Structure formats: structure tokens, C-alpha cells
Amino acid sequence: MVRLIKYFLIFMGFSILISCAEKNKDNLLLDAEGGNSENNEQSAEIEVTDNEVQAIEMEEIELTIEEKLASELIDVGDRVFFEYDESTISAENSETLNKQYQFLLKNPNISITITGHCDERGTREYNLALGERRASAVKNYIVSLGIEPSRITVISYGKEKPTVEGHNDWAWAQNRAAITYINN
Amino acid sequence: MIYFTRLKLNKNTIKYFIFNFIIVFLFTIFSSNYSHSNEAPLQIDIMGGRVQAMPIAISYFSIDKEINNNSNLEKEIPDLIAKNLINSGLFKLLDRNAYMQKPAQLINPPKFRDWRIIDAQILISGSIKNEENKIKVSVQLWDIYGEKRMLGISLSSKIKSWRRVSHIISDKIYERLTGEEGYFDTRIVYVSESGNQKNRIKRLAIMDQDGDNHKYLTNGKSLVLTPRFSPNQQKITFFSYNGVNSGLKPSVYIYDLNTGNIEILGEFEGMSFAPRFSPNGNNLIMSLAKNGATNIYIMNLINKNLIQLTKGRSIDTSPSFSPDGKYIVFNSDRSGGQHLYIMNRDGKNVKRISFGRGSYATPVWSPRGDYIAFTKFTRGRFFIGLMHPNGDSERLIAEGYLTEGPTWAPGGRVLSFFRQTPLEDGNMKTKLYVIDITGNRERELNTPEDGSDPAWSPKNIK
């Protein structure tokens, strides 16, 4: 919900900026409720600038600690991808996982779950095993850097929870993943 | 010469069958006097591949007037027998408008000539008699050209059990005509699927093999997969994500159809999945995945003793017992690709049996022991295939964008599997199918929603 509000505010911010541009940089007036008040001369006038939009956003969003961490994890990179029927940690993967390690180091009180996923081109049972292998490969990598194994849980979803729909190379590549979540 | 066989169901067998009705059967079969004849008995060879469907006449039955008969049993029972036989693909029903004899006239042996005129090779006639609170259904199977009775069956049951009576009669007729075990008095448990691919709702459902008596066993809150019957079909083992949000690992569960209880098999180090019962029902084989390796284990269900059968870093999964319980077939990627292997039930003497191109998975040993059905993935397509347990005579009997999960009907001549077919709108259609081992006579099973992971029950009567 908070994320929705955030997106909405960012969208509003952009809309306002676009309107500004359209009005040849005329100042846009907001009334106390934040509505467009060009026709309402009585209301308190606030000059909206780039900084002001920024300020509104900062003011309105109150992320919980969990949400801050989750969004931080997404910035760090919450998932790594694999080749077909593979569980090798590529150079690109290790870059992401090194950052996840730093993140775990910085937040010693959190524990994580790594979910393993496969594309649809395999049987259910084999893919459950392959998803486990992928998630375990990620766990083992992070543990090898020095994180306590007890902080990491592994769950395989095989091909049962694809992150994207679709039946093509792009979708399959997206779905061959191990995704890191922070435990509540 | 008439042979009488009297079978009586034991109490347990009855208790678990279909939740809402209890049946008491008096089950009498008379076998006919065909055996003294020198003629070859009339029989269909289901192994003949594209055999022509045998023209068969199934008359409506005669019925006692005293029977309180809202459901037109004299038509419903022969219609259900006809539906079963025709679904097998081996028979075609001759139009009843062409029959020259009325049901009431068929209390006596038929006028064979009248049935030859319409090209019937087989006639099925029957009667329904009132017996206190029960009905007694008697059915005769006539060889029109041989001019003799091939089979007579009488069954007593409560009126509401007429469907099951019809399935049992269908089995006896099928067995008499094909020499193969019937599979109509059976059920199918499967995963009913709905919703989009990302948030698919998957719940266990069970139905008669003809789609009737459909009911859901789980509510869909937890993802469930791969249900399989116990040999006495009182229990179903399956895999579920039940409780993963509260710290449980995805695990093997056992559903008791008598009580409705669901129990976790055990809390193991690692994920337990791919469960199947042993042929005597006392053991369960499955995979445990931990730390990137998946191995096969056997658990004694009585003392809960767990024994590891395969070792190593590879993925060993989808184990299935041979019907004699001596061997286990499974799939493994130990050689690099996914292939099928057989081992003794103690894990010794592992032998690879698949050597073709592509990936082999989900091997399932036929109840007759002569074939192993499997899923194969090659050149971007999925197939259902068969091979003998020594790996010989591999052939593919069904294919699709994704076909998977073969399961055998009793008798080992008919299978079910599921297939995902891409639709034009980008969605997938996922349905259950039935096919016989010749690869012919494929048909879709009717389910309320999408369906996957079918498991065919053993026969209700042993």
C-alpha cells in the first residue's frame, strides 16, 4: 500500500512537471488539499518546484523497517538467474550475491528464505529437485562468504510459481531463478 | 455347464468406497458354457492397434413395476454400461431404434437372427428386479453369431448404488470380451487447477473414472501436487506446501479417505516429495532434497523407519515400485542427462535402462509388470512413452507442448496422463487424457476445471 502511494506521488510529481512544461513554466498553484487551484485565488499559494515535489514524497512515505529492508534488497538485487537445467553461480550471479552478503552483514538480525524456480520445460518432480539445487547453490555461496547457514532457509517451487507468464525464451530465462526474501 | 462364483466384499473394502453411500453386494457371476465349443471364442485383441470397433447392441433392460424408479434405471444402467464400453474405443453402440426385439422379450434368449440382421456381434440384455429395499440387476452377454450366452451376472444393491453396479457389470463384460482386466469400477484422484499461471490454485480432487461423483479434497489454500493412491485405495499420498509460511518444509502428506484426516509423513532434514506407496502398502518411497542433492528413501509406514537408497550429489527422483515390490525404477541425472534406472528395493544393483536422445522422467511401472511408462522431453516437445523394464522396445504413444505424469489403470493396458496445450489467447489448457498402450483411442477426461497429475486407483474389488 505504501509502495502504491509512493508510485502515485511520483506519478503526480511527473504529471505536475509535465504540466509545468506545457504551461511554459508558469507556476502551478496547489491549494491546501493539493488540488490544482488555478481558479481559486483565495487559497494559500505554494510554488511547486522540483524540490517541493521531492519534499512531498519524503514527507508522505512512512516505510516500515521491513519495507525499507525489502526495498533495499531489491536495490541490491534479490534474484539471480540460471541457464537451462543448470545451477552454476555465474560471474554475474556472484556479483549480485556478494551484494546480498554485504546486505546480510549490515543487517545481522535478519534471516532470509531463498526460493528456487525453474522454467516449465521439465517434469514437476525433477523441477522440484532442480529448484532446490539452485536455491541451495545460492545459499552455499552466501554461506561460503561467511554468513551463518542458520540464517538461510531454502524452498523450492520447481515450475509451480513462475515469476512471469509466457512460453518463450525470455519468460523461461526469467523463471530460472533463485529469489531472496527477508523472513518476517 | 454353469460355474458359480460367489464373491463377498469384506467390510473394509466397503467402508472406504465413495463417501456418501454404503453398499452391500451379493455378487454372483455365472460363466457360460462356451468352453465346450471348438470355435475360437469371440474376443477382441486390444493389442491389435487400430482394431475396428466391434458393433454391439445394448438393449434397455426390463424392470419390475414395484420399483420406485424416478431415474429410469432401465435406461440409465444400460446407458452407463454403453458409455464405459464405448469410451474404451473398442466397441460401437448400434442404434437402439433398429432393435427388433423389445426389452421384455429379452427375458428369454434372444432371436439371434433378428440381431444378425442389424450386424450386432454382441447383445447385452438385462433385467432389474425388486428385492425388498434393494434391486437385483441381472445382465446377459450374448454371442449373436455363436448363438450362445457368454456371461450372466446378477448384482444386488441399494437403488442409489446403481452407478457402481453398472461399472462392475461393465468390467465383467470388458473382461469377458477382451481377456484384459476391466478398469471401470475405479476412481481418479488429480490436481484441479484454476487461476493464472503465476498464482495457480491447485487442489486435490477425486472422481469416478467416468468423471461422475466429482469432489474436492482440499480447499486450495496450500499448493498440492502429485497425489497417488495406496494399494487398498483408502489413502492418498501427495506433496504440499502446507504451512511453509509458518516454517514447515514442503513435504509429503497422507490423506485418509475414510476419516478425511491429513497427516504429514514426517519432518525431515530437507524437502520430501515424489511419494509412492509400495505394492503391499506398508512402505512409501520418495525423494528427499537437501543441500542441492536429491536422493531416494524408503519409509516403513508402520515403524516410521527411514532408509536411504541412493547416495550422491545427483538428482534421483520419481521412484516407482515394480508390482512384485522387488525393484524400483527412478530417474536420475547422474550421467549428465536425465535417464531411467532400475535398482533392487534395497538400493543395490543400479542399472540404467534408457539410452535414447532426450530427457526421461517420471517412470511408472505397469501393474502387470511388462511396461514402464515415462515422460520424455526431446526437441522441444514432451512425450508419454513406454518401454519394457529391460529398456527394450521404447515407443512414444502421446505428445504435446507439455505432456507429463503417466498413471496406469488396473490391468496395465490403459493409461492416463496430463497435457498442457497453448491456446491462441496466450493461456494454457491443462487437461487429463486417457490412452491405451497401442497409442490409440486417446480421449480427454471431463473435469470441472483444468486438471493435472492424475492417479488412477486400483480396482475397488480385488
Chai-1 contact restraints between the chains, C-beta under 6 A:
chainA,res_idxA,chainB,res_idxB,connection_type,confidence,min_distance_angstrom,max_distance_angstrom,comment,restraint_id
A,T123,B,A361,contact,1.0,0.0,6.0,A-B,restraint_1
A,T123,B,T362,contact,1.0,0.0,6.0,A-B,restraint_2
A,T123,B,T375,contact,1.0,0.0,6.0,A-B,restraint_3
A,T123,B,E404,contact,1.0,0.0,6.0,A-B,restraint_4
A,R124,B,L225,contact,1.0,0.0,6.0,A-B,restraint_5
A,E125,B,A274,contact,1.0,0.0,6.0,A-B,restraint_6
A,E125,B,T317,contact,1.0,0.0,6.0,A-B,restraint_7
A,E125,B,S318,contact,1.0,0.0,6.0,A-B,restraint_8
A,Y126,B,A361,contact,1.0,0.0,6.0,A-B,restraint_9
A,L128,B,F273,contact,1.0,0.0,6.0,A-B,restraint_10
A,A129,B,A289,contact,1.0,0.0,6.0,A-B,restraint_11
A,A129,B,T294,contact,1.0,0.0,6.0,A-B,restraint_12
A,A129,B,I315,contact,1.0,0.0,6.0,A-B,restraint_13
A,A129,B,T317,contact,1.0,0.0,6.0,A-B,restraint_14
A,E132,B,M271,contact,1.0,0.0,6.0,A-B,restraint_15
A,E132,B,A289,contact,1.0,0.0,6.0,A-B,restraint_16
A,R133,B,G292,contact,1.0,0.0,6.0,A-B,restraint_17
A,S136,B,N291,contact,1.0,0.0,6.0,A-B,restraint_18
A,S136,B,G292,contact,1.0,0.0,6.0,A-B,restraint_19
A,P162,B,Q197,contact,1.0,0.0,6.0,A-B,restraint_20
A,E165,B,Q197,contact,1.0,0.0,6.0,A-B,restraint_21
A,E165,B,K198,contact,1.0,0.0,6.0,A-B,restraint_22
A,H167,B,P422,contact,1.0,0.0,6.0,A-B,restraint_23
